[in-house]
Amino acid sequence: MRVLLTADPEIPVPPLTYGGIERIVADLAAGLRERGHAVGLAAHRGSTAPVDASFPWPGAASQSLRDTVRNTRALARAVNAFRPDVVHSFSRLMYLLPLLPGRLPKVMSYQRNPSLRTTRWAERLAGRTLRFTGCSGYICAIGQQAGGTWDAIPNFVDLTKYTFRAGVPADAPFVFLSRVEHIKGAHVAIAVAKRAGRRLVIAGNHASDDTPNGRYWRDQIQPHLGRNGIEYVGPVNDAQKNEWLGRAAAMLVPIQWNEPFGIVFAEALACGTPVISCPRGALPEIIRNGTEGFLAETEEALAAAARRVGEIDRAACRARAESAFSAERVVAQYERLYTEAARGGPQARPLAGRVP
């Protein structure tokens, strides 16, 4: 089968540091090629993922109308050049516009809340040639309100990149690994670590300009660094991520929004590292409370969970990553979806409401 994948134009595939979905697209391309499929990629011009054909986007900004028009035309040209059996978009739905009425099978994957208006008109234009996926049952439940056929297919990790550690020292730190933004809860992580008397390592990108995120960094995070066991180590690449997650007693990312998935949670499990977070969005689909970590709402409850982290079996965390979030498992799910789409497969099956 010939599969043309697309990713948004801002970040290379794979990314150098931050860029969760770009990493998913790179690993999906690799997995499909290992299974004997030909893969084309429309993505940032600096992308280095090994594929059979590469189609750099001419426009660099997905929010720019001018760049959107340029990239929409570029995707149509890529389809004519590569002749795929299916187009799988992890980028903007608008890029698919010229392709929607045609017979070519299309898959649109959402890593964020879908717009009901745009998914509704896309489904009406494309009919049975368009399938939707969400990275969680939470996202699919939102999208299904607009109609169409939705499949919950989780994000995944390449388990070969993450080293399982069966144990860590009793004084091992907690780690916050994500973008340092209010919605990710870095300020809550600091408060919880202090309450629980644990060291905290913060890793990830942060804004430094005069924006809400820049002010958040300066006012709510920076004053705590270098005090009370709170340390910031900056953005991390894959190797550093594996090291920090593996050395941690737990990953503490108490999200303050409805997280669509959060690849870093599966990455922590792959290292055998328990997760402490909040039961919002897709988190209850990833972390089973009391088995791979703890989910709680308040700082007090999160601190109580932090004190119990030694109860979590790190081998159970790794087993969860292997059974639900491995590249092998999820690439196979996409492969089955492509086959169904190419055959005009089932269009009205029950929605899988949770990640298995």
N, C-alpha and C positions, 0 to 999 in steps of 0.2 A: 504494500500500500504506500501511496505517496501522500505525506502529510505536510501541510504548510502551517507553521506556527507563527504567531505574531506576539510581540511584547510592546509595551509603551516605549516611546522614543527617548525618554530622559536618561535611562540607566543602561549600561552595557549588559549583555547576556554572555556569561555570568557576571555578576557585579564584583567589584574589588572589595567593597566593605558592605555597606547597607544596600539592601535590595532583595527582599525575600522572594517576591514572585519571579524576578529575573533568574534567581537561582533555581526555582522550580522549573522554569521553561528550559534552562540549560540541561538540567538532569532529566527532564522528560524527553528532550531531543536525544540525549545519549541513550536512554533506555529504549526508545523506539528503534534507534539504529542497531542496537544490540539484538533486537528481535527481528531484524532483517528489513525494516521499513526505510524508505528514502524520506529524508526530512529537509524541508526548506525553512528558512527563518527570515522573517521581516522584523527588524529590530534596530536599535541604536547602531550607528556606523562603527563604533568601537567594539562591537561584540566579537568575541573570540570562540564561542561555542563551536565545536566541530560539527558541521552539517554538510549536506550534499549540495546545497545552494543557499547563498546569502543575499538578502535584498535590504540594503540599508535604507532607513527612512530618510527622505529629503528634509522633512520638517522635524525640528528638535523639541517642540513643545506641544504636548497633547491638549493643552487648554487654549492654544492659539487657533482661531478660526482659519487663518491663512494656512498654517501648517497642517491642520486637519484636512483641508481640501487637497493639499499636496500629497499627504500620506494616503488618502483615500484613492487617489489616482495611482499612486505607486503600488498599492496592494493589488489593484486590478491588473496592472502590468505584470506584477509578480505571478499572479494566477495564470496569465497567458503564457508566461515563460516557463513556469515550473509544472504546470498541468497537474495539480494535486487531485487526489481522490476525495480529500476533505480539507477544509480550512478550519483551523482551531485558533480562535482569537483570545488572547489574554490582554488585548489592548482595547481601544475604544470601539464601541459598537458602531459608531458613525463610519469607521473605516470600511465596514462591511456593506455600506449602503448600496453601491452599484451591484453587489453580488446577491443581495437578498432575493430579488424576484427570480433568479436563475435556478437551475436544477442542481447545481453543485452543492453537496452537503456541507453544512456549516455548524460549528460548535462555538458558542460564546460562553466563556468562563468568567465568573464574577468573584473577585476577592474583596469586594466592598458591597455596601447596600446598593442593589440595582434600582435604577429609576423605573418606576412602574409605567410611566408614560412612554418612555423610549422602548422598553422591552415589549410593551403592548403593540406599538405600531410595527416594530421589527417582526414580531410573530405574525402579524396580519400580512405583511409584505412577503414573508418567506414561507409561511405555512409549514409543511412537513419537512422542508429542507433545513430548518434551523432547530438546533437543540441547545438548551441552556444547562450549564452546571454552576453550582455554588460550592465554595470551599468548605461549607458546613451545612447541616440541616437548618441552622438558624438563617443563613442567607437564602437558601432555597425556599423556606417558608415565606419570606418576604416576596421573592420574585414570583412565586406561584400565584400570588394575588392578581398578577397581570395576565395569567394564562400561559400557555406553552408547556412544553415538556421539560422538566427539571430533574437533574440527577445530583445528589450530594456526593461529591468526590473530594476527599480531604487533601490538603497539602501534605507533602511528604519530605522525608530526609534521606539522603544517601548514607546509610548506616556505616559504610566503609570510612567515612570522613569523621566519625565520632567514636571516641574510645570509651568503652564501658569501664567504669571504675566501681568496684564492688564496695569500697569503703573510703572514707576520708577521715583525717584527724578530727578529734572532738572539738577543736577550736577552729575548724575550717570556716571561712567566711560565707555569708550569703552573697549572691551576685544578682544585680539588676542589669539585665542585658536587653536593651531596646533603644528606640529613639527617646531622648530625654525630653519628654513633653508631658504636659499636664494629664492628657488622656491615658498615658501609660503608667502614671502613678509613681514617678520617682520620689516625689515629696512624701507620699504615703510610705514608700519603702524605707525611707530614712527614719520616719517616725516609728515605724514598726521595729526596725532594727534596734533603735535606741531603747524602746520599751522592753525588748527581749534580751537586751544586753549582748547583741551579736555584731560582729564586724560586717560591713557592707561594702562591696566593690561595685561601682557603677561603671558600666561600659556601654558606649553608644554615641551616636551623633547628637549634637545639640546646636541650636541656633544662637548666634551672637549679635544679631542686628536688633533694631528697635521695633520688634514685632512682639505679639503676645508670647510666642515661644522663646524669643530672646530675653524678654523680661522675666519670664518664668525661670529660666536658667540663672539669671543674675540675682533674682530676689529670693527664690525658694530653694535653689540647689547649691549654688556656689558658696554661700556663707557657711554651709555645713562641711565642706570638703576639708580634709586634713584634721578633723576634730572628731572625737568620740568614735573612732574606728571607721569613719566614712571616707572612702577613697574613690577618686575618679581616674580611670586608666585610658579614656578616650575611645575612639572607634576601634573596632577589632576586625581582623580578617578571619577567614575560616579556621586557620590553624590556631590563632589566639582564642577564638570562640570555643573551640574544642578544649583548649587548656583551661580557660576560666570556668566554663561550665563543669568540666570534670572535677576540678579542685573544689567546687562549692558544696557546702552542706545542703543548700537548696537554692533554687532560683526564685527570687522574690520580685515579682512584677505584678503589683496589685492594680490591675487595670481600672480606669475610671470611665470606661465607655463600653459599648457592646462590641467587643472584638469579633471581627468576622471569622478569624481563625487564630493567627499568630504562630508562624512557623517556629519561632524560637522556643515555644513550649514543647513541641515535638523534638526539637534538637536537644533540649535539656533531658528529656526522657531517654533519648538515645545514649546519653552519657551516664545514665543511671541516676540522674539528679532529680530529686523531688521538686515539685512546683508548689509555690504558695501564691495564690491569686484570689480573684473575686469571681463569683458565679454569674458572670455577665456574658452576653453574646454566646460564642461557641465554646467557652471554657468548660462547661459541664460535659461537652461532647469529647473533650480531650483528656481532662483530668477527672478521674473518679475519686470523689472526696474520701479521704482516708486510705486510699490504695496507692495512688501515684503522687499524692500530695494533699493539700488542703485548700478549700475554697471558702472564703469568709467575707463578710461585708465591712465590718468596722475595724478600726485600728486595734481596738482591744481584742477582738476575736482573731485577727490576723497575728497579733503578738502571741496569743495563746497557742495558735497553730504553730508558730515558729518554735516555741518551746517543745513541741511534740514531734518535730521533724525526724528525730532519731527513730521513731516508730515505723517509718516508711522503709520498706524493703527496696533497696536500689535495684536488685535484680528484677523486681516486678515492674519498675519503671522502664527498664530496657526491654522487657518482654512486651509491654504495651506498645512501645515504638515499633518493635518488630512485627507485631500482629496487626496493627492498624495504620501505621504511618511510614512503612518502608517504601522505598522507590519501587521495588519489585511488585509489591501488592498494588500500588496506585497506578503505575504505568499499565499494568494489566487491565485495570478498570477503564482507563482511557482507551486502550486498544479495543476492548469489547464495545465501547461506545462508538468508536469510529466505524467498526464493522456494522453495527446496527444502523448508524446514520447512512452509511453507503448503501445499505439495503432498504432504506426507508423503514427502519425498524419500529419497535413499539412506541406509540405516541401517547399513551394514556395509562401508564402503570403507576402504582402508588408511590408517592414521594417517600424516600428514605429520610425520616425526620432527624436522625442522629447518625454520627459517625459510628460504625460498628466497634 
